[in-house]
Amino acid sequence: MQSKRLTYWERLSALFITLAINIAAAAAAGEGNLSIVNEKGEEVQIEKSSVRLTPISKESLFAELKNREASDLSIKLQYDECKKSIDEFYCWKMYGDEVSAKKLKVPDSMRKIAFDPLYIVVTYKPLIIDLNSQKKIGEDALIVCLNPNVPSGYWKVINQYKPILKSAPSTGADSQPLDKLKLKACSRFARFKQQRQQD
């Protein structure tokens, strides 16, 4: 007896069913709000409906750096042109801070990172419940969820030209309640695929 070959539509249907199951599983894992009690005794909640996720890829990070390098070069050229026409003292007052700022170059090893996204930015509006059970919506806040597959040594390098670590959860002994909320949020909302670093 010959085995029946799946048609294109049957294969496509099976693919969509698998996709729907994965989406449902992810949604079930992410149900509900997150909350912690802060140092003042207030309850701080992250409501799932207020969460927005922005994955940051290696390409977008390097594109931003390239734009910064182009801006630095433009300012340097303006400064050089300025010196040709007026006193250098006045040019330095106009451009000195930008011209003298330390320029960072991305190490070649950084370009070999094979993990995408590098990190995910979680933005949300916190719901704060005070000691009198009064509720208020806080200002926009963000959490940076680092891709756990990226070797930890890269983060300090990335942080030099893109200060993200201050918004990432801290796992040290001196971590605050807000760090616990950040950890919970990253665990709940940020999904990273297991990837192998390319040599």
Secondary structure as GFF3:
##gff-version 3
##sequence-region A 1 199
A	DSSP	alpha_helix	8	29	.	.	.	ID=ss1
A	DSSP	beta_strand	34	37	.	.	.	ID=ss2
A	DSSP	beta_strand	43	46	.	.	.	ID=ss3
A	DSSP	three_ten_helix	48	50	.	.	.	ID=ss4
A	DSSP	beta_strand	52	56	.	.	.	ID=ss5
A	DSSP	alpha_helix	58	85	.	.	.	ID=ss6
A	DSSP	alpha_helix	88	100	.	.	.	ID=ss7
A	DSSP	alpha_helix	108	111	.	.	.	ID=ss8
A	DSSP	beta_strand	119	124	.	.	.	ID=ss9
A	DSSP	beta_strand	126	129	.	.	.	ID=ss10
A	DSSP	beta_strand	135	137	.	.	.	ID=ss11
A	DSSP	beta_strand	141	146	.	.	.	ID=ss12
A	DSSP	alpha_helix	153	161	.	.	.	ID=ss13
A	DSSP	three_ten_helix	165	167	.	.	.	ID=ss14
A	DSSP	alpha_helix	177	189	.	.	.	ID=ss15
###
